[in-house]
Amino acid sequence: MPKPGRSAEASQRAVPEARLLGGRLAGLSLPRQVAVLAVWPLLEQVLTFAVGMTDLTISGRMAEGHERVAILDAMALGGYVAWFFNILQIAVATGVMALVSRSFGARDYRLGREALGQGVWLGLAAGLVSLAVLQLGIPPLIHWMDLKPVAARLAEDYLRVFAFSGIFSGPLLAINAALRGSGDTRTPFIGMVTVNGVNMICSWLFVFGPEPLGGRGIEGIALGTVVGWGAGLLVVSLLVRGGEEELHWSVKALRLSLDTLKRIMRVGAPQALEIAGMWGIHAYGIRIISRLPAEGALGAHILAIRVESMSFLPGFAIATAAAALAGQYLGAGSKEMAVKAVRLCWKFAALVMSAMGVFFILGGRQVVELVAPDSALHVTLAAPLFVVCALSQPFFASCIVLKTSMRGAGATPMVIRYSFVSMIFFRIIVLGSASHFGMTSLIAVWIILSLDLVCQSFIFARLHFRGKWLDAKV
């Protein structure tokens, strides 16, 4: 046993490599475990990117001139509200994944099935609560964002329909998290292929298709999202079956278990607070952007983020592998291998996202032109942002992998505490002060947001090497 104060890296060198003994990852080398866990989420994130770009492409072709600007601004707000909408659902999924990965690492498959069963009910409850909150909160939220009247009306039309997706997305996110925690990332991929494929097809039909399907405008995009989540939940529910060392449905596991619910929420509740706080901070930034004097600034901002997602979505796929492996190795009693797994994923993510940064400089402008054709306004505003985006990619990769792996280990309170210090300083104090003193540039906003990522990357690198996150309880 390492002496107090000894670094996690020194402990790693002193202890022979441990192996996982149960589940789908048993007997695989660490690089193969990362590949098995990351490849399907990576393909899933590619589809997620395609859906986001499809929605924006549809939006960019629904109208021209000032009406197009209003539609893209409305979709920008819709994207951020969708993030807020998923707060409780993601929190449940995080708790489920942490508990399942620990249980499979310890070869306690009964507990894993119980976490799956309780997670489904918690996910459904989270989706219903999200639906109710969003329906009640849409008018004051849009008013606070200070959108122009046409954009505000369109945003409300979109969100009223989108809210019903929570009935399906809450349970599906919980099931997918449980499967990933067990080492199965292929089944969630199949489910999300269904979600995203149905979403793209239905959204296009509901907007541009013949009557009575088509002609629904921005509500059609939202309705396509609802149908997609419903189809994905049905498909994944039918696929969850396997042997004794794999997740499968159990009537007993679906019965209420207060102890398991508490263990899920022990990790999930802090995650909900973190995401809620993050959303509030980001919403403040969106409000500042929506008030910039440049017409179309909010739409250009979301277009640039969609392009940037070509890097951070693969980063999240790799981080998913880091979180699952950290949980499984901690469940198996090997802190050293948990550290080694996270660092390997860290290197992969930094390499992939840095390479994408080069692409942003060379081809980001062309992607925006493809999504918003004949819209020189949005292209002019978005193009300079890709230089800032490219320079921040290595730091963004560090934030994604290190924070996600700590959540997977159950150390969500630590993530909250330190990430909020940086975000509050840069995204509220610095950004608010710059706005107050007449900052009028979208690129200035992006520089401030990137400084936050740089700061957080150093903070979480230090926390990772100190190793206290390895002692979190689930």
C-alpha positions as CSV (number, residue, x, y, z in Angstrom):
1,M,0.0,0.0,0.0
2,P,1.5,3.4,-0.9
3,K,2.6,5.7,1.8
4,P,0.5,8.8,2.6
5,G,1.3,11.6,0.2
6,R,2.8,9.3,-2.4
7,S,1.6,10.4,-5.9
8,A,-0.8,8.3,-8.0
9,E,1.9,8.1,-10.7
10,A,4.5,6.6,-8.3
11,S,1.9,4.1,-7.1
12,Q,1.2,3.2,-10.7
13,R,4.8,2.3,-11.4
14,A,5.1,0.2,-8.2
15,V,2.1,-2.0,-8.8
16,P,1.7,-4.6,-11.5
17,E,-1.0,-4.0,-14.1
18,A,-4.4,-5.3,-12.9
19,R,-7.0,-6.9,-15.1
20,L,-10.8,-6.7,-15.2
21,L,-12.2,-10.2,-14.5
22,G,-15.9,-9.8,-15.5
23,G,-18.1,-8.3,-18.1
24,R,-17.3,-7.5,-21.7
25,L,-14.0,-5.9,-20.9
26,A,-12.5,-8.9,-19.2
27,G,-9.2,-10.1,-20.5
28,L,-8.7,-7.1,-22.9
29,S,-5.6,-4.9,-22.8
30,L,-6.1,-1.3,-21.7
31,P,-5.8,0.2,-25.3
32,R,-8.3,-2.4,-26.5
33,Q,-10.7,-1.5,-23.6
34,V,-10.4,2.2,-24.6
35,A,-11.1,1.3,-28.2
36,V,-14.1,-0.9,-27.4
37,L,-15.6,1.7,-25.2
38,A,-14.9,4.7,-27.4
39,V,-15.5,3.6,-30.9
40,W,-19.3,3.3,-30.7
41,P,-19.8,6.6,-28.7
42,L,-17.5,8.2,-31.3
43,L,-19.7,7.0,-34.2
44,E,-22.7,8.1,-32.1
45,Q,-21.3,11.6,-31.7
46,V,-20.7,11.8,-35.4
47,L,-24.5,11.2,-35.8
48,T,-25.3,13.7,-33.1
49,F,-23.2,16.2,-35.1
50,A,-25.1,15.3,-38.3
51,V,-28.5,15.8,-36.5
52,G,-27.4,19.2,-35.2
53,M,-26.2,20.3,-38.6
54,T,-29.3,19.0,-40.3
55,D,-31.5,21.0,-38.0
56,L,-29.5,24.1,-38.7
57,T,-29.5,23.3,-42.4
58,I,-33.2,23.0,-42.4
59,S,-33.5,26.2,-40.5
60,G,-31.2,28.1,-42.8
61,R,-33.3,27.1,-45.8
62,M,-36.7,27.8,-44.4
63,A,-36.5,31.5,-45.2
64,E,-34.3,34.4,-46.3
65,G,-33.1,37.7,-45.1
66,H,-34.3,39.0,-41.7
67,E,-36.6,36.0,-41.2
68,R,-33.7,33.6,-41.6
69,V,-31.8,35.5,-38.9
70,A,-34.8,35.2,-36.6
71,I,-35.1,31.5,-37.2
72,L,-31.4,30.8,-36.5
73,D,-31.6,33.0,-33.4
74,A,-34.6,31.0,-32.2
75,M,-32.7,27.7,-32.9
76,A,-29.7,29.0,-31.0
77,L,-31.9,29.6,-27.9
78,G,-33.6,26.2,-28.4
79,G,-30.2,24.5,-28.3
80,Y,-29.3,26.0,-25.0
81,V,-32.7,25.4,-23.5
82,A,-32.4,21.7,-24.6
83,W,-29.2,21.5,-22.5
84,F,-31.1,22.9,-19.5
85,F,-34.0,20.6,-20.3
86,N,-31.7,17.5,-19.9
87,I,-30.2,18.5,-16.5
88,L,-32.1,16.0,-14.4
89,Q,-31.9,13.3,-17.0
90,I,-28.2,13.6,-17.4
91,A,-27.8,13.7,-13.6
92,V,-29.7,10.4,-13.3
93,A,-27.6,8.9,-16.2
94,T,-24.3,10.0,-14.5
95,G,-25.4,8.3,-11.2
96,V,-26.5,5.1,-13.0
97,M,-23.2,4.9,-15.0
98,A,-21.1,5.4,-11.9
99,L,-22.9,2.7,-9.9
100,V,-23.1,0.1,-12.8
101,S,-19.4,0.5,-13.6
102,R,-18.4,0.0,-10.0
103,S,-20.7,-3.0,-9.7
104,F,-19.3,-4.6,-12.8
105,G,-15.8,-4.0,-11.8
106,A,-16.5,-5.7,-8.5
107,R,-18.5,-8.5,-10.4
108,D,-21.7,-7.6,-8.5
109,Y,-24.0,-8.1,-11.5
110,R,-27.2,-8.1,-9.4
111,L,-26.5,-4.6,-8.3
112,G,-25.8,-3.6,-11.9
113,R,-29.2,-4.9,-12.9
114,E,-30.8,-3.1,-10.0
115,A,-29.2,0.2,-11.0
116,L,-30.5,-0.2,-14.5
117,G,-34.1,-0.9,-13.2
118,Q,-34.1,2.0,-10.8
119,G,-32.4,4.3,-13.3
120,V,-35.3,3.8,-15.8
121,W,-37.8,5.0,-13.3
122,L,-35.7,7.9,-12.2
123,G,-35.1,8.8,-15.8
124,L,-38.8,8.8,-16.5
125,A,-39.5,11.0,-13.5
126,A,-36.7,13.4,-14.6
127,G,-38.2,13.6,-18.0
128,L,-41.7,14.4,-16.7
129,V,-40.4,17.0,-14.3
130,S,-38.3,18.6,-17.2
131,L,-41.5,18.7,-19.4
132,A,-43.5,20.5,-16.7
133,V,-40.8,23.0,-15.8
134,L,-40.1,23.9,-19.4
135,Q,-43.7,24.3,-20.3
136,L,-44.2,26.7,-17.4
137,G,-40.9,28.5,-17.8
138,I,-40.7,29.2,-21.5
139,P,-42.3,32.7,-21.5
140,P,-40.2,34.2,-18.7
141,L,-37.0,32.6,-20.1
142,I,-37.5,34.0,-23.5
143,H,-38.3,37.4,-22.1
144,W,-35.1,37.3,-20.0
145,M,-33.0,36.4,-23.0
146,D,-34.3,39.6,-24.7
147,L,-34.8,38.1,-28.2
148,K,-36.4,40.2,-30.9
149,P,-40.2,39.6,-31.2
150,V,-40.1,37.3,-34.3
151,A,-37.3,35.2,-32.9
152,A,-39.0,35.0,-29.5
153,R,-42.2,33.7,-31.0
154,L,-40.4,31.1,-33.1
155,A,-38.4,29.9,-30.1
156,E,-41.5,29.4,-28.0
157,D,-43.2,27.4,-30.9
158,Y,-40.1,25.2,-31.0
159,L,-39.8,24.6,-27.3
160,R,-43.5,23.9,-26.6
161,V,-43.2,20.8,-28.9
162,F,-39.6,19.8,-28.0
163,A,-40.5,19.6,-24.3
164,F,-42.4,16.3,-24.9
165,S,-39.2,14.5,-25.8
166,G,-38.4,14.2,-22.1
167,I,-40.9,11.4,-21.7
168,F,-38.6,9.2,-23.9
169,S,-35.2,10.8,-23.5
170,G,-35.1,10.4,-19.7
171,P,-35.4,6.6,-19.6
172,L,-33.3,6.1,-22.7
173,L,-30.4,8.2,-21.3
174,A,-30.5,6.1,-18.1
175,I,-30.5,2.8,-20.0
176,N,-27.6,3.9,-22.3
177,A,-25.6,5.0,-19.3
178,A,-26.1,1.7,-17.6
179,L,-25.0,-0.2,-20.7
180,R,-21.9,1.9,-21.1
181,G,-21.0,1.5,-17.5
182,S,-21.2,-2.3,-18.0
183,G,-18.8,-2.1,-21.0
184,D,-21.5,-2.3,-23.7
185,T,-21.3,0.8,-25.9
186,R,-22.6,-0.9,-29.1
187,T,-26.2,-1.1,-28.0
188,P,-26.5,2.6,-27.0
189,F,-25.0,3.4,-30.4
190,I,-27.7,1.4,-32.1
191,G,-30.3,3.3,-30.0
192,M,-28.9,6.7,-30.9
193,V,-28.6,5.7,-34.6
194,T,-32.3,5.2,-34.4
195,V,-32.9,8.4,-32.5
196,N,-30.8,10.5,-34.8
197,G,-31.8,8.8,-38.1
198,V,-35.6,9.1,-37.3
199,N,-35.0,12.7,-36.1
200,M,-33.4,13.8,-39.4
201,I,-35.9,12.1,-41.6
202,C,-39.0,13.2,-39.7
203,S,-37.7,16.8,-39.2
204,W,-37.2,17.1,-42.9
205,L,-40.6,15.6,-43.8
206,F,-42.4,17.7,-41.2
207,V,-40.9,20.9,-42.6
208,F,-40.5,20.3,-46.4
209,G,-42.7,17.2,-47.0
210,P,-46.1,17.1,-48.6
211,E,-49.3,17.8,-46.7
212,P,-50.5,16.6,-44.2
213,L,-47.0,15.8,-42.9
214,G,-45.1,18.9,-44.1
215,G,-45.5,22.6,-43.7
216,R,-45.1,22.7,-39.9
217,G,-42.2,25.1,-39.9
218,I,-39.9,25.3,-36.9
219,E,-42.4,23.1,-34.9
220,G,-41.7,20.3,-37.4
221,I,-38.0,20.3,-36.4
222,A,-39.0,19.8,-32.8
223,L,-41.6,17.2,-33.6
224,G,-38.9,15.2,-35.4
225,T,-36.9,15.2,-32.3
226,V,-39.7,13.9,-30.2
227,V,-40.4,11.0,-32.6
228,G,-36.7,10.2,-32.8
229,W,-36.4,9.8,-29.0
230,G,-39.5,7.6,-28.8
231,A,-38.2,5.3,-31.6
232,G,-34.8,5.1,-29.9
233,L,-36.3,4.1,-26.5
234,L,-38.3,1.3,-28.1
235,V,-35.3,-0.1,-29.9
236,V,-32.9,-0.1,-27.0
237,S,-35.5,-1.5,-24.6
238,L,-35.9,-4.5,-26.9
239,L,-32.1,-5.0,-27.2
240,V,-31.3,-5.0,-23.4
241,R,-30.8,-8.7,-22.9
242,G,-27.7,-10.9,-22.2
243,G,-26.1,-13.5,-20.0
244,E,-25.4,-13.5,-16.3
245,E,-22.4,-11.2,-16.7
246,E,-24.3,-8.7,-18.9
247,L,-27.1,-6.3,-18.2
248,H,-30.6,-7.6,-18.8
249,W,-34.1,-6.8,-17.6
250,S,-35.2,-8.3,-14.3
251,V,-38.6,-7.9,-12.7
252,K,-37.0,-7.9,-9.3
253,A,-34.6,-5.1,-10.3
254,L,-37.6,-3.0,-11.5
255,R,-39.2,-3.0,-8.1
256,L,-38.6,0.1,-5.9
257,S,-35.2,0.0,-4.0
258,L,-34.6,3.0,-1.9
259,D,-31.0,2.1,-1.2
260,T,-30.1,1.9,-4.8
261,L,-32.0,5.1,-5.6
262,K,-30.0,6.9,-2.9
263,R,-26.8,5.6,-4.3
264,I,-27.6,6.8,-7.8
265,M,-28.6,10.2,-6.5
266,R,-25.6,10.5,-4.3
267,V,-23.7,11.0,-7.6
268,G,-26.5,12.4,-9.7
269,A,-27.7,15.1,-7.4
270,P,-24.4,17.1,-7.3
271,Q,-24.3,16.6,-11.1
272,A,-27.7,18.2,-11.4
273,L,-26.5,21.1,-9.4
274,E,-23.4,21.4,-11.5
275,I,-25.3,21.4,-14.8
276,A,-27.9,23.8,-13.5
277,G,-25.2,26.2,-12.4
278,M,-23.3,25.8,-15.7
279,W,-26.5,26.4,-17.7
280,G,-27.3,29.5,-15.7
281,I,-23.8,30.8,-16.3
282,H,-24.0,30.0,-20.0
283,A,-27.4,31.5,-20.3
284,Y,-25.9,34.8,-18.9
285,G,-23.4,34.6,-21.8
286,I,-26.2,34.0,-24.3
287,R,-28.0,37.0,-23.0
288,I,-25.0,39.2,-23.5
289,I,-24.5,37.8,-27.0
290,S,-28.2,38.4,-27.9
291,R,-27.7,42.1,-26.9
292,L,-24.6,42.7,-29.1
293,P,-25.3,45.4,-31.6
294,A,-24.3,43.1,-34.6
295,E,-27.4,41.6,-36.2
296,G,-27.2,37.8,-36.3
297,A,-24.6,37.5,-33.5
298,L,-26.5,34.8,-31.7
299,G,-27.1,32.7,-34.8
300,A,-23.4,33.0,-35.8
301,H,-22.5,31.9,-32.3
302,I,-24.5,28.7,-32.5
303,L,-23.3,28.0,-36.0
304,A,-19.7,28.3,-34.8
305,I,-20.4,26.0,-31.8
306,R,-22.0,23.4,-34.2
307,V,-18.8,23.4,-36.2
308,E,-16.7,23.2,-33.1
309,S,-18.7,20.2,-32.0
310,M,-16.8,18.2,-34.7
311,S,-14.0,18.1,-32.1
312,F,-15.6,18.1,-28.7
313,L,-18.2,15.4,-29.5
314,P,-15.4,12.9,-30.3
315,G,-13.7,14.3,-27.1
316,F,-16.8,13.3,-25.1
317,A,-16.8,9.9,-26.7
318,I,-13.3,9.3,-25.4
319,A,-14.2,10.8,-22.1
320,T,-17.1,8.3,-21.8
321,A,-14.5,5.5,-22.1
322,A,-12.4,7.2,-19.4
323,A,-15.3,7.4,-17.0
324,A,-16.4,3.8,-17.5
325,L,-12.9,2.4,-17.1
326,A,-12.2,4.6,-14.0
327,G,-15.4,3.3,-12.4
328,Q,-14.7,-0.4,-13.3
329,Y,-11.1,-0.3,-12.2
330,L,-12.0,1.4,-8.9
331,G,-14.7,-1.2,-8.4
332,A,-12.0,-3.9,-9.0
333,G,-9.9,-2.3,-6.3
334,S,-7.1,-0.9,-8.7
335,K,-6.6,2.9,-8.4
336,E,-3.4,2.6,-10.3
337,M,-5.2,1.2,-13.4
338,A,-8.0,3.8,-13.1
339,V,-5.3,6.5,-13.3
340,K,-3.6,4.8,-16.2
341,A,-6.8,4.5,-18.2
342,V,-7.7,8.1,-17.7
343,R,-4.3,9.3,-18.8
344,L,-4.4,7.2,-22.0
345,C,-7.8,8.7,-22.9
346,W,-6.5,12.1,-22.1
347,K,-3.7,11.7,-24.6
348,F,-6.1,10.4,-27.3
349,A,-8.6,13.3,-26.8
350,A,-5.9,16.0,-26.9
351,L,-4.5,14.5,-30.1
352,V,-7.9,14.3,-31.8
353,M,-9.2,17.7,-30.8
354,S,-5.9,19.5,-31.6
355,A,-6.0,18.0,-35.1
356,M,-9.5,19.2,-35.5
357,G,-8.4,22.7,-34.4
358,V,-6.2,22.8,-37.6
359,F,-9.3,21.9,-39.7
360,F,-11.3,24.7,-38.1
361,I,-8.7,27.3,-39.2
362,L,-8.6,25.8,-42.8
363,G,-12.2,24.8,-43.3
364,G,-14.5,26.3,-40.7
365,R,-15.7,29.1,-42.9
366,Q,-16.7,26.7,-45.7
367,V,-18.8,24.6,-43.3
368,V,-20.7,27.7,-42.2
369,E,-21.3,28.6,-45.8
370,L,-22.7,25.1,-46.4
371,V,-25.1,25.4,-43.5
372,A,-26.2,28.9,-44.1
373,P,-25.9,29.5,-47.9
374,D,-26.1,33.0,-49.2
375,S,-25.8,34.4,-45.6
376,A,-22.7,36.5,-45.7
377,L,-23.7,38.1,-42.4
378,H,-23.4,34.8,-40.5
379,V,-20.2,33.8,-42.3
380,T,-18.5,37.1,-41.6
381,L,-19.3,36.9,-37.9
382,A,-18.5,33.2,-37.4
383,A,-15.3,32.8,-39.4
384,P,-12.9,34.7,-37.0
385,L,-14.1,32.6,-34.1
386,F,-12.5,29.4,-35.5
387,V,-9.0,30.8,-34.8
388,V,-9.8,31.2,-31.1
389,C,-11.6,27.8,-31.1
390,A,-8.5,26.1,-32.6
391,L,-6.1,27.5,-30.0
392,S,-8.3,26.3,-27.2
393,Q,-8.7,22.7,-28.3
394,P,-6.0,21.0,-26.2
395,F,-7.3,22.7,-23.1
396,F,-10.9,21.8,-23.9
397,A,-9.8,18.2,-24.3
398,S,-8.2,18.2,-20.8
399,C,-11.4,19.7,-19.3
400,I,-13.6,17.1,-21.0
401,V,-11.7,14.0,-20.1
402,L,-10.6,14.9,-16.6
403,K,-13.9,16.2,-15.4
404,T,-15.9,13.3,-17.0
405,S,-13.6,10.7,-15.5
406,M,-13.9,12.3,-12.1
407,R,-17.7,12.1,-12.4
408,G,-17.5,8.5,-13.5
409,A,-15.5,7.8,-10.3
410,G,-18.2,9.5,-8.3
411,A,-16.3,12.7,-7.5
412,T,-19.0,15.1,-8.7
413,P,-18.8,17.5,-5.7
414,M,-15.1,18.1,-6.5
415,V,-15.9,18.9,-10.1
416,I,-18.6,21.3,-9.1
417,R,-16.4,23.1,-6.6
418,Y,-13.5,23.8,-8.8
419,S,-15.2,24.3,-12.2
420,F,-17.6,26.9,-10.7
421,V,-14.7,29.0,-9.4
422,S,-13.3,29.5,-12.9
423,M,-16.6,29.8,-14.7
424,I,-18.0,32.4,-12.3
425,F,-14.8,34.5,-12.6
426,F,-14.5,34.4,-16.4
427,R,-18.0,33.9,-17.6
428,I,-19.8,36.3,-15.2
429,I,-17.3,38.7,-13.7
430,V,-15.0,39.2,-16.6
431,L,-17.6,38.9,-19.3
432,G,-20.1,41.0,-17.4
433,S,-17.5,43.7,-16.9
434,A,-16.4,43.7,-20.5
435,S,-20.1,44.1,-21.6
436,H,-20.7,46.9,-19.1
437,F,-17.7,48.8,-20.4
438,G,-18.9,48.6,-24.0
439,M,-17.5,45.3,-25.4
440,T,-19.3,44.9,-28.8
441,S,-17.4,42.0,-30.4
442,L,-18.5,38.4,-30.6
443,I,-14.8,37.3,-30.9
444,A,-14.1,39.1,-27.6
445,V,-16.8,36.9,-26.0
446,W,-15.1,33.8,-27.4
447,I,-11.7,34.8,-26.1
448,I,-13.0,35.2,-22.6
449,L,-14.8,31.9,-22.8
450,S,-11.6,30.2,-24.0
451,L,-9.6,31.7,-21.1
452,D,-12.0,29.9,-18.8
453,L,-11.2,26.6,-20.5
454,V,-7.5,27.2,-20.2
455,C,-7.8,28.0,-16.5
456,Q,-10.0,24.9,-15.8
457,S,-7.6,22.6,-17.7
458,F,-4.8,23.5,-15.3
459,I,-7.0,23.2,-12.3
460,F,-8.3,19.7,-13.1
461,A,-4.9,18.5,-14.2
462,R,-3.6,19.4,-10.8
463,L,-6.6,17.7,-9.1
464,H,-6.0,14.6,-11.3
465,F,-2.4,14.3,-10.3
466,R,-3.2,14.8,-6.6
467,G,-5.4,11.7,-6.8
468,K,-8.1,12.5,-4.2
469,W,-10.8,11.9,-6.7
470,L,-9.9,8.2,-6.5
471,D,-11.3,8.0,-3.0
472,A,-14.9,9.1,-3.9
473,K,-17.8,6.9,-2.6
474,V,-20.6,5.7,-4.8
